[in-house]
């Protein structure tokens, strides 16, 4: 056991957990003021539900003994982390519990990512039910496919088979381009179709109500993402350093890429565009953080951001209401980052694989495409079935009246912002003062 590795993984776990409140701020600022609390609660609810499920059966399903040819681990092998608490229980050079904590945060944020697609219209209780069922039947198996590597003895013989994507197929996904972003993006598309369009969309403007909150969220995501990617080295070593640098430079390039598209297409570089570029770059470099060079990272980030910026408006042409562009950023960004490994991977990076542009041919690109396609299809179909089951049993969407009035009031009996007058007598007095001021202004004009 190495104390330095242990410390780094524990710090990384804390950084990744911070990403979910960061995501809550990012999403919360993008919705209208009457929906911000519900958006925050969907992320907080994901932490609560998935955190419990991970300790009960999640870790076992992902990293337990394989029982299905690379498809699934034993769900109850480490029920409640039984057998993993002793000093002799280690994962590589760290305590197994440190690895359990680190991977728990991945499961949490993957579920929370989906919520942005159904902002403004989903009931909170059914969302929690979806989060629980989706984590069990979609995320845990897919994470097993991608993150559970074969255990081998000193002679290199496989003694503990892992997931099929990581081992049999050999697709590269360092920190979750498939398991996290393609997985969540496909689920987001399915739920957007199940719940349907928001009232008034796309005719009514539904602009972000608080852009500073969006930027704060993007900043917290970028900060936490260093733990997400560099922490996936599961050691304080050179691979962590490469992943850290690649995460920085790819995200910087992606921010520029998104702003370039905005400037050419719309004539303005926007704050929302910069924040979106940050997230697109983080998504794209996630699977490639240990397989490309810093120069390759610049290319991956820039290309992915351009593709995401062009993909976001397609929802208006195709007619699906992905409220906060989870499909355009996470699904497209995850696909771009995963596939670009097949082009820009270099043996000089820790993964030691050459992509097409480095003389490696099309082999790795093909592996990446198969892995990405499998996760996309599995997640979309299962998410669609889960969403439809909830819709036609307990109901998934709020009433039309609640949606128009504001989902915060109907679901949580709260309001994010209470306008207070100078007299401090509450929002009713403030509204009265505002109305009187407006009337006075109109009289002065006339």
C-alpha positions as CSV (number, residue, x, y, z in Angstrom):
1,X,0.0,0.0,0.0
2,X,1.3,3.4,-1.0
3,X,0.3,6.4,1.1
4,X,0.9,8.9,-1.7
5,X,-1.3,7.0,-4.1
6,X,-4.0,6.6,-1.5
7,X,-4.0,10.3,-0.7
8,X,-4.3,11.2,-4.3
9,X,-7.2,8.9,-5.0
10,X,-9.1,10.1,-1.9
11,X,-8.5,13.7,-2.9
12,X,-9.6,12.9,-6.5
13,X,-12.8,11.2,-5.1
14,X,-13.6,14.4,-3.3
15,X,-13.0,16.5,-6.4
16,X,-15.3,14.2,-8.5
17,X,-18.0,14.5,-5.9
18,X,-17.7,18.3,-6.1
19,X,-18.5,18.0,-9.8
20,X,-22.1,17.1,-9.1
21,X,-22.9,20.3,-7.1
22,X,-21.0,22.1,-9.9
23,X,-23.3,20.4,-12.4
24,X,-26.3,21.5,-10.4
25,X,-25.2,25.1,-10.6
26,X,-24.4,24.8,-14.3
27,X,-27.8,23.3,-15.1
28,X,-29.5,25.5,-12.5
29,X,-28.3,28.7,-14.1
30,X,-29.4,27.5,-17.5
31,X,-33.1,27.0,-16.7
32,X,-35.7,29.6,-16.0
33,X,-35.9,31.1,-12.4
34,X,-39.1,29.1,-11.7
35,X,-37.3,25.8,-12.2
36,X,-33.8,26.3,-10.7
37,X,-34.5,24.5,-7.3
38,X,-35.9,21.4,-9.1
39,X,-32.8,21.3,-11.2
40,X,-30.6,21.5,-8.1
41,X,-32.6,18.8,-6.4
42,X,-32.3,16.4,-9.3
43,X,-28.5,16.5,-8.8
44,X,-28.7,16.2,-5.0
45,X,-31.2,13.4,-5.4
46,X,-28.8,11.5,-7.6
47,X,-26.1,11.7,-4.9
48,X,-28.5,10.3,-2.3
49,X,-29.9,7.5,-4.4
50,X,-26.8,6.3,-6.2
51,X,-24.6,6.7,-3.1
52,X,-26.7,4.1,-1.2
53,X,-27.1,1.8,-4.2
54,X,-23.3,1.8,-4.9
55,X,-22.5,0.5,-1.4
56,X,-25.3,-2.1,-1.5
57,X,-24.8,-3.7,-4.9
58,X,-23.2,-1.2,-7.3
59,X,-19.5,-1.9,-6.5
60,X,-20.1,-5.6,-6.7
61,X,-22.0,-5.4,-10.0
62,X,-19.2,-3.4,-11.6
63,X,-16.1,-4.9,-10.0
64,X,-17.3,-8.3,-8.6
65,X,-16.4,-11.6,-10.1
66,X,-17.6,-11.8,-13.7
67,X,-20.6,-14.1,-14.2
68,X,-21.7,-13.3,-17.7
69,X,-18.9,-13.4,-20.2
70,X,-17.8,-9.9,-19.5
71,X,-21.3,-8.5,-19.1
72,X,-21.9,-8.4,-15.3
73,X,-20.2,-8.8,-11.9
74,X,-21.8,-10.7,-9.0
75,X,-24.3,-8.1,-7.6
76,X,-24.2,-9.4,-4.0
77,X,-20.6,-10.5,-3.7
78,X,-19.6,-7.4,-1.7
79,X,-23.0,-6.5,-0.5
80,X,-22.6,-3.5,1.9
81,X,-18.8,-3.7,1.1
82,X,-18.6,-6.9,3.1
83,X,-15.1,-8.2,3.1
84,X,-13.5,-5.0,1.8
85,X,-12.9,-3.1,5.1
86,X,-9.9,-4.9,6.4
87,X,-6.3,-3.6,6.2
88,X,-5.3,-6.4,3.9
89,X,-8.0,-5.5,1.3
90,X,-6.2,-3.5,-1.4
91,X,-6.7,-2.4,-5.0
92,X,-3.3,-2.1,-6.6
93,X,-1.4,0.2,-4.1
94,X,-4.5,1.7,-2.4
95,X,-7.1,0.4,0.1
96,X,-10.1,-1.1,-1.7
97,X,-12.3,1.3,0.1
98,X,-10.5,4.3,-1.5
99,X,-11.2,2.8,-4.9
100,X,-14.8,2.2,-3.9
101,X,-15.2,5.8,-3.0
102,X,-13.6,7.1,-6.1
103,X,-15.8,5.0,-8.4
104,X,-18.9,5.9,-6.5
105,X,-18.5,9.5,-7.6
106,X,-18.5,8.4,-11.3
107,X,-21.8,6.6,-10.8
108,X,-23.4,9.6,-9.1
109,X,-22.5,12.2,-11.7
110,X,-23.4,9.9,-14.7
111,X,-27.0,9.7,-13.4
112,X,-27.1,13.5,-12.6
113,X,-26.0,14.4,-16.1
114,X,-29.2,12.9,-17.6
115,X,-31.4,15.3,-15.7
116,X,-30.6,18.3,-17.9
117,X,-32.5,16.9,-20.8
118,X,-35.8,16.9,-18.9
119,X,-35.5,20.2,-17.1
120,X,-38.7,22.2,-16.4
121,X,-41.1,19.2,-16.6
122,X,-40.2,16.1,-14.6
123,X,-41.7,15.2,-11.3
124,X,-39.1,14.7,-8.6
125,X,-40.3,11.4,-7.2
126,X,-40.4,9.6,-10.5
127,X,-37.0,11.0,-11.3
128,X,-35.5,9.4,-8.2
129,X,-37.2,6.1,-9.2
130,X,-35.7,6.4,-12.7
131,X,-32.3,7.2,-11.2
132,X,-32.3,4.1,-9.1
133,X,-33.5,1.7,-11.8
134,X,-31.2,3.2,-14.4
135,X,-28.2,2.9,-12.2
136,X,-28.9,-0.8,-11.5
137,X,-29.8,-2.0,-15.0
138,X,-27.8,0.4,-17.2
139,X,-24.9,2.1,-15.5
140,X,-23.6,-0.7,-13.3
141,X,-23.4,-3.2,-16.2
142,X,-21.9,-0.7,-18.6
143,X,-19.3,0.4,-16.1
144,X,-18.4,-3.3,-15.7
145,X,-17.9,-3.6,-19.5
146,X,-15.6,-0.5,-19.5
147,X,-13.8,-0.2,-16.2
148,X,-13.3,-3.8,-14.9
149,X,-10.0,-5.0,-16.3
150,X,-8.9,-8.6,-16.2
151,X,-7.0,-9.7,-13.1
152,X,-3.8,-11.6,-13.9
153,X,-1.3,-13.6,-12.0
154,X,2.5,-13.1,-12.0
155,X,2.8,-15.1,-15.2
156,X,0.2,-13.0,-17.0
157,X,-2.6,-15.6,-16.9
158,X,-6.1,-14.2,-16.5
159,X,-7.5,-15.3,-13.1
160,X,-10.3,-12.8,-12.7
161,X,-12.0,-11.9,-16.0
162,X,-13.4,-8.4,-16.4
163,X,-15.6,-6.5,-18.8
164,X,-15.8,-7.2,-22.5
165,X,-15.2,-3.7,-23.9
166,X,-12.0,-3.2,-21.8
167,X,-10.6,-6.7,-22.4
168,X,-12.1,-8.7,-25.2
169,X,-12.7,-5.8,-27.5
170,X,-9.8,-3.7,-26.4
171,X,-11.4,-0.3,-26.8
172,X,-9.8,2.5,-24.9
173,X,-11.8,4.6,-22.4
174,X,-9.5,6.1,-19.7
175,X,-12.1,7.8,-17.5
176,X,-15.6,7.3,-19.0
177,X,-16.3,8.6,-22.5
178,X,-18.5,5.6,-23.1
179,X,-19.5,4.6,-19.6
180,X,-20.3,8.1,-18.4
181,X,-20.9,10.5,-21.3
182,X,-22.2,8.4,-24.2
183,X,-24.2,6.4,-21.6
184,X,-25.8,9.5,-20.1
185,X,-26.3,11.2,-23.4
186,X,-28.2,8.3,-24.9
187,X,-30.4,8.1,-21.8
188,X,-31.0,11.8,-22.0
189,X,-32.2,11.5,-25.6
190,X,-34.5,8.7,-24.6
191,X,-36.1,10.6,-21.7
192,X,-36.5,13.8,-23.8
193,X,-38.6,11.7,-26.2
194,X,-40.5,10.0,-23.4
195,X,-41.5,13.3,-21.6
196,X,-42.0,15.3,-24.8
197,X,-41.6,19.0,-25.4
198,X,-41.9,21.8,-22.8
199,X,-45.0,24.0,-23.0
200,X,-44.2,26.7,-25.6
201,X,-41.0,25.1,-26.9
202,X,-39.5,26.1,-29.3
203,X,-41.6,29.2,-30.0
204,X,-41.2,30.8,-26.5
205,X,-37.7,32.0,-25.5
206,X,-36.4,29.9,-22.6
207,X,-33.1,31.7,-21.9
208,X,-30.8,31.0,-18.9
209,X,-32.0,33.0,-15.9
210,X,-28.5,33.3,-14.3
211,X,-25.4,33.2,-16.5
212,X,-23.0,33.8,-13.5
213,X,-24.3,30.7,-12.0
214,X,-23.6,28.8,-15.2
215,X,-20.0,30.0,-15.2
216,X,-19.6,29.1,-11.6
217,X,-20.9,25.6,-12.3
218,X,-18.5,25.3,-15.3
219,X,-15.6,26.4,-13.2
220,X,-16.4,23.8,-10.5
221,X,-16.7,21.1,-13.1
222,X,-13.3,22.0,-14.6
223,X,-11.8,22.0,-11.2
224,X,-13.3,18.7,-10.2
225,X,-12.5,17.1,-13.6
226,X,-8.8,17.0,-12.7
227,X,-9.7,14.5,-10.1
228,X,-12.0,12.7,-12.6
229,X,-9.3,12.3,-15.2
230,X,-6.0,12.4,-13.4
231,X,-7.4,10.4,-10.5
232,X,-8.3,7.6,-13.0
233,X,-4.6,6.7,-13.0
234,X,-5.4,5.4,-9.5
235,X,-1.9,6.4,-8.5
236,X,0.2,9.5,-8.0
237,X,2.3,8.9,-11.1
238,X,3.3,10.0,-14.6
239,X,0.0,8.9,-16.1
240,X,-1.8,11.2,-13.7
241,X,0.4,14.0,-14.7
242,X,-0.2,13.4,-18.4
243,X,-4.0,13.2,-17.8
244,X,-3.9,16.4,-15.8
245,X,-2.1,18.4,-18.5
246,X,-4.3,16.9,-21.3
247,X,-7.4,17.8,-19.4
248,X,-6.2,21.4,-19.1
249,X,-5.2,22.0,-22.7
250,X,-8.0,20.1,-24.4
251,X,-10.6,22.1,-22.4
252,X,-8.8,25.4,-23.2
253,X,-8.8,24.5,-26.9
254,X,-12.4,23.4,-26.8
255,X,-13.4,26.8,-25.3
256,X,-11.8,28.5,-28.2
257,X,-13.4,26.2,-30.7
258,X,-16.9,26.8,-29.4
259,X,-16.3,30.6,-29.4
260,X,-15.0,30.5,-33.0
261,X,-18.1,28.7,-34.2
262,X,-20.3,31.3,-32.4
263,X,-18.4,34.2,-33.8
264,X,-18.7,32.9,-37.4
265,X,-22.2,31.6,-37.1
266,X,-23.9,34.2,-34.9
267,X,-21.6,37.2,-34.9
268,X,-21.0,37.1,-31.1
269,X,-18.9,35.0,-28.7
270,X,-21.1,34.4,-25.6
271,X,-20.6,33.6,-22.0
272,X,-22.9,30.6,-22.3
273,X,-20.8,29.5,-25.3
274,X,-17.6,29.7,-23.3
275,X,-19.1,27.6,-20.5
276,X,-20.5,25.1,-23.0
277,X,-17.1,24.9,-24.7
278,X,-15.5,24.1,-21.3
279,X,-17.8,21.2,-20.7
280,X,-17.5,19.9,-24.3
281,X,-13.7,19.8,-24.0
282,X,-13.9,18.1,-20.6
283,X,-16.2,15.5,-22.0
284,X,-14.1,14.8,-25.1
285,X,-10.8,14.4,-23.4
286,X,-12.2,12.1,-20.7
287,X,-11.7,8.8,-22.7
288,X,-8.5,10.0,-24.3
289,X,-6.6,11.6,-21.4
290,X,-4.0,8.8,-21.3
291,X,-3.8,7.9,-24.9
292,X,-3.0,11.2,-26.7
293,X,-0.2,13.7,-26.4
294,X,-0.8,17.4,-25.4
295,X,-0.8,18.3,-29.1
296,X,-3.3,15.6,-29.7
297,X,-5.4,16.9,-26.8
298,X,-5.6,20.3,-28.5
299,X,-6.9,18.7,-31.6
300,X,-9.4,16.5,-29.7
301,X,-10.8,19.4,-27.7
302,X,-11.1,21.8,-30.6
303,X,-12.7,19.3,-33.0
304,X,-15.1,18.1,-30.4
305,X,-16.2,21.6,-29.4
306,X,-16.9,22.5,-33.0
307,X,-18.9,19.3,-33.5
308,X,-20.9,19.9,-30.3
309,X,-21.6,23.6,-31.1
310,X,-22.9,22.5,-34.5
311,X,-24.9,19.6,-33.0
312,X,-26.8,21.6,-30.3
313,X,-29.1,23.5,-32.7
314,X,-30.1,20.2,-34.5
315,X,-32.7,19.6,-31.8
316,X,-34.8,22.4,-33.3
317,X,-34.6,20.7,-36.8
318,X,-35.2,17.2,-35.4
319,X,-37.9,18.2,-33.0
320,X,-36.7,16.8,-29.7
321,X,-36.6,19.0,-26.6
322,X,-33.3,18.4,-24.9
323,X,-33.7,21.2,-22.4
324,X,-30.0,21.8,-21.5
325,X,-28.2,20.2,-24.5
326,X,-27.1,17.0,-22.8
327,X,-27.4,15.2,-26.2
328,X,-25.5,17.9,-28.1
329,X,-22.7,18.1,-25.5
330,X,-22.3,14.8,-23.7
331,X,-23.5,12.3,-26.3
332,X,-21.8,14.1,-29.2
333,X,-18.8,15.1,-27.2
334,X,-18.4,11.6,-25.8
335,X,-18.7,10.0,-29.2
336,X,-16.1,12.5,-30.6
337,X,-13.6,11.9,-27.9
338,X,-14.0,8.2,-28.0
339,X,-13.6,8.0,-31.8
340,X,-10.8,10.5,-32.1
341,X,-8.7,8.2,-30.0
342,X,-8.6,6.0,-33.1
343,X,-7.1,9.0,-35.0
344,X,-4.8,10.8,-32.5
345,X,-3.7,8.1,-30.1
346,X,0.1,7.9,-29.8
347,X,2.4,5.3,-28.3
348,X,4.3,8.1,-26.6
349,X,1.3,8.6,-24.3
350,X,0.9,6.2,-21.3
351,X,-1.7,4.0,-23.1
352,X,1.0,3.0,-25.6
353,X,-1.3,2.7,-28.7
354,X,-1.0,4.4,-32.1
355,X,-4.0,5.7,-33.9
356,X,-4.5,6.2,-37.6
357,X,-2.5,9.5,-37.8
358,X,0.4,7.9,-36.0
359,X,0.7,4.8,-38.3
360,X,-1.6,2.5,-36.3
361,X,-4.1,1.9,-39.1
362,X,-7.9,1.6,-38.6
363,X,-7.9,-1.1,-36.1
364,X,-8.2,1.0,-33.0
365,X,-10.7,3.3,-34.6
366,X,-12.9,0.2,-35.3
367,X,-12.6,-0.9,-31.7
368,X,-13.6,2.5,-30.5
369,X,-16.6,2.6,-32.8
370,X,-17.9,-0.8,-31.7
371,X,-17.6,0.1,-28.0
372,X,-19.3,3.5,-28.5
373,X,-22.1,2.0,-30.6
374,X,-22.8,-0.8,-28.1
375,X,-23.1,1.5,-25.1
376,X,-25.2,4.0,-27.1
377,X,-27.7,1.3,-28.2
378,X,-27.9,-0.5,-24.9
379,X,-28.4,2.7,-22.9
380,X,-30.9,4.2,-25.3
381,X,-33.1,1.1,-25.5
382,X,-33.1,0.4,-21.7
383,X,-33.6,4.1,-20.8
384,X,-36.5,4.3,-23.2
385,X,-38.2,1.2,-21.6
386,X,-37.6,2.4,-18.1
387,X,-38.9,5.9,-18.9
388,X,-42.0,4.6,-20.6
389,X,-42.7,2.2,-17.7
390,X,-42.7,5.1,-15.3
391,X,-44.7,7.3,-17.6
392,X,-47.5,4.9,-18.0
393,X,-47.6,3.7,-14.3
394,X,-47.0,6.5,-11.8
395,X,-46.5,9.3,-14.3
396,X,-43.3,11.1,-15.1
397,X,-44.3,14.6,-16.1
398,X,-45.8,17.4,-14.0
399,X,-49.2,18.8,-15.0
400,X,-49.5,21.6,-17.6
401,X,-50.6,24.0,-14.9
402,X,-47.6,23.2,-12.6
403,X,-45.2,23.5,-15.5
404,X,-46.5,27.0,-16.5
405,X,-46.7,28.2,-12.9
406,X,-43.3,26.8,-12.0
407,X,-42.1,23.4,-11.1
408,X,-40.3,24.6,-8.0
409,X,-43.5,25.5,-6.3
410,X,-45.4,22.4,-7.4
411,X,-42.7,19.9,-6.5
412,X,-40.9,21.5,-3.6
413,X,-43.1,24.3,-2.3
414,X,-40.2,26.7,-2.5
415,X,-39.0,29.6,-4.6
416,X,-35.3,30.2,-5.4
417,X,-35.7,34.0,-5.3
418,X,-37.8,36.0,-2.9
419,X,-38.0,39.7,-3.9
420,X,-37.9,41.9,-0.9
421,X,-38.9,45.5,-0.8
422,X,-37.0,48.2,1.0
423,X,-39.4,47.9,3.8
424,X,-38.5,44.2,4.1
425,X,-42.1,43.0,4.1
426,X,-41.7,40.2,1.6
427,X,-42.3,39.4,-2.0
428,X,-45.9,40.5,-2.1
429,X,-44.9,44.1,-1.1
430,X,-42.1,43.9,-3.6
431,X,-44.4,42.9,-6.4
432,X,-46.8,45.8,-5.4
433,X,-43.9,48.3,-5.5
434,X,-42.8,46.9,-8.9
435,X,-46.3,47.2,-10.3
436,X,-46.7,50.8,-9.1
437,X,-43.3,51.7,-10.6
438,X,-44.3,50.2,-13.9
439,X,-47.6,52.2,-13.9
440,X,-45.9,55.4,-13.0
441,X,-43.5,54.8,-15.9
442,X,-46.3,54.3,-18.3
443,X,-48.1,57.4,-17.1
444,X,-44.9,59.5,-17.5
445,X,-44.6,58.2,-21.1
446,X,-48.2,59.1,-21.9
